[in-house]
Every structure is written in C-alpha cells, then in structure tokens.
Amino acid sequence: METPSNPTIELVDIEAVGKICKGKNLITIVDNTFASPYLIRPLDYEGIDLVIESMTKYISGHTDALGGAVIGKTDLITQITLNSLLYLGGIIDPFAAWLITRGTKTMPLRMDKHGKNAMVIAEYLEGQPKVEKVLYPGLDSFPQRDLAKRLFKRGNYGGMLAFEVKGGVEAGRKLLNNLNFIRLAASLGDCDTLIEHPASMTHTEFFISREERMRAGITDGLVRLSVGLENPDDVIADFEQGFKLI
Ligand SMILES: *Cc1c(COP(=O)(O)O)cnc(C)c1O
C-alpha cells in the first residue's frame, strides 16, 4: 500500500487491510512517505509487517540527502539485509546518513508547521475560482475524511495536497510556468514549497498513456503541492498572480 498515495492523496484503510491479511501468509508493506512516521504509524495496526519511508523527504526534510528506511519485524529485516543489501548494494553513504540524522531532530517541529501551513493553503485553494477541487485530508470536503481522522495523529494532516485546476493540461502547465516563489520539483517534503503537475512533468505520454493516467485518477489539471515552511501568505500571493495569468 502507498498511503496517502502519490499524487492523488488517496488513503488506504491500513487497519482494515491489516485485518484482512492477518494469518493469510501474506506480507503487508506500507509506503508511509507522504505522511511521515510522525503522523501515521502503520506498525501500530495488526497484520502490518513492514513500513517503507523515503528519508529523502520529510525525515531528512531539506532535499539535500538521499536515503530510505524499512522498518518491521527482525526476521524480515534480516532477510532484507542478507539478501538485498549484500547483493544489490543499496547502502546509504555516510554524509547522507549524517544529514538525515540531523534532519530527524527537527522532524516533529517541521511536521507541525507543514500541517498548519497546508491547512491554510488548502482552504485558500478551495475558495479560488480557478480551482475545481482540492484534495487535502484536513478539509471537511475530503472524500475519505473519516478515515483521515482515524489514520492521522495529532489533528495534523500533513503537508501534501492535490488540486484540480480548471482548463486541463494547458492550464496546469501555464500556472506552473507562471509561478515565481513556489518551486517546480518532482520531490517533496522540503522546507520550500514544491509543486508538480503530473500531466506535463512526471506522467506525460512518454511514461503512461492518457487513458491509463486518467484511470489512475491523475486528471489533466491535477497539481500536486508539497507545502513548505514559509509564511503561507507568500505562497498564496504567488498563486494569486499565477492564477491571474490563466
Ligand atoms: C520519493 C518516494 C519514494 C522513493 O524514495 P527515494 O528516496 O527518492 O528513492 C518512494 N515512495 C514515495 C511515496 C515517494 O514519494
């Protein structure tokens, strides 16, 4: 499971899936990168075996290091260590490890602010006439709002949101090209606000057919936002001038 999912911010009921899979000789794996371990704790649910975190994102927090973590029961971790690390060589470099360790010390502070800022920006986008809909687990309009309340801890729904800009691929492309303060990037979880338009950046026809993309819920005007730690007024001001030009 990848939850919240990229880029549609869809949630999986980890508790329900864990219950279904328990005792069935299955290994359940949750990619928890979008939430961070501060906000969602998949291993607290029975039937969940492994959690994956891209430490490149919120755990490190500054987009200056590449790393990942797998957390779970010792026997499974031992198998990963012996079979994969030994032969495939996915070993973190010492400087990245140092940067990530440093990042973990401020992760709670950063996550609190990411969540607060995301809520402000989600509400702003919901009121913006050029936006069709906003997908943020903290909004009452979120399709899986009750599940979001169960999964996310601390009344904080994280820094990731998606919204649908009216006018399809062209409007999405134009909006992103007109932004000055918000940075275009395929990564997330940084101190800076990062924006991504799948239909023109990561999910173009080169990688996936339009039909397949649409089936995955990645519509033409869908934009993904990783809300940073700046004053949200600055992010909103950039959006305002960007929306004016489309
Ligand atoms: C970025 C990301 C990954 C990959 O992590 P890297 O650290 O970039 O290798 C995996 N899952 C999710 C959900 C991600 O956002």
The ligand as a MOL file (V3000), in Angstrom:
LIG
                    3D

  0  0  0     0  0            999 V3000
M  V30 BEGIN CTAB
M  V30 COUNTS 15 15 0 0 0
M  V30 BEGIN ATOM
M  V30 1 C 10.1540 9.6490 -3.2970 0
M  V30 2 C 9.3380 8.4770 -2.9300 0
M  V30 3 C 9.8790 7.2020 -2.9600 0
M  V30 4 C 11.3150 6.9670 -3.4040 0
M  V30 5 O 12.2050 7.4570 -2.4810 0
M  V30 6 P 13.6810 7.9640 -2.8790 0
M  V30 7 O 14.2330 8.3330 -1.5600 0
M  V30 8 O 13.5170 9.1330 -3.8030 0
M  V30 9 O 14.3500 6.8140 -3.5130 0
M  V30 10 C 9.0840 6.1390 -2.6170 0
M  V30 11 N 7.8000 6.3120 -2.2480 0
M  V30 12 C 7.2260 7.5230 -2.2030 0
M  V30 13 C 5.8000 7.6300 -1.8060 0
M  V30 14 C 7.9690 8.6490 -2.5430 0
M  V30 15 O 7.4140 9.8590 -2.5040 0
M  V30 END ATOM
M  V30 BEGIN BOND
M  V30 1 1 1 2
M  V30 2 1 2 3
M  V30 3 2 2 14
M  V30 4 1 3 4
M  V30 5 2 3 10
M  V30 6 1 4 5
M  V30 7 1 5 6
M  V30 8 2 6 7
M  V30 9 1 6 8
M  V30 10 1 6 9
M  V30 11 1 10 11
M  V30 12 2 11 12
M  V30 13 1 12 13
M  V30 14 1 12 14
M  V30 15 1 14 15
M  V30 END BOND
M  V30 END CTAB
M  END
